[in-house]
């Protein structure tokens, strides 16, 4: 491992690495590779569109071994949800037919495919106060190097240039380390939502 590290805006060439990081942190911060038959499914939902589409605010951390972390998000969550309906979900819905199994019989792949067909909007109570949103994921080799803070600082600086005054992040209720990261950086829990088939989501918000 090397200590050489840069934070830069994400580019299309980073798409594969961003998908890989999303998968390797997709089980409440832990590696989710063994859960999925199709390793791209989780990235289609939580990572891909932030790099592939125009408009999102997206940064990656890169060292001599490659991209190993990202912070991605948008200035207007509701507008982004509408853009996904126009530009992102249709092709994926053709590629992945909606499962016919009952929800209690679903595999991890089936759960993600159902999300592609029936994405859950962010609760309005969160949007009202914190209309922008951010996702961040880091590979284990990022630990102890200040990578998360540098990514967050870069993202916030870019968001402020777009007029963002408040942002939220959704954290799995099972991801104690993730929650600790956000709360240590002035994000406060504002709403907890129980999700079928998961540990639930803690929505945290911060004014900028």
Secondary structure, 3 states (H helix, E strand, C coil): CCCCEEEEECCHHHHHHHHHHHHHCCECCECCHHHCCCCCHHHHHHCHHHHHCCCCEEEEEEECCEEEEEEEEECCHHHHHHHHHHHCHHHHHHHCCCCCCCHHHCCHHHHHHHHHHCCCCCCHHHHHHCCEEEEEEECHHHCCCCHHHHHHHHHHHHHHHCCCCEEEEEEECCCHHHHHHHHCCCCEEEEEECCCCCCCEEEEEEEC
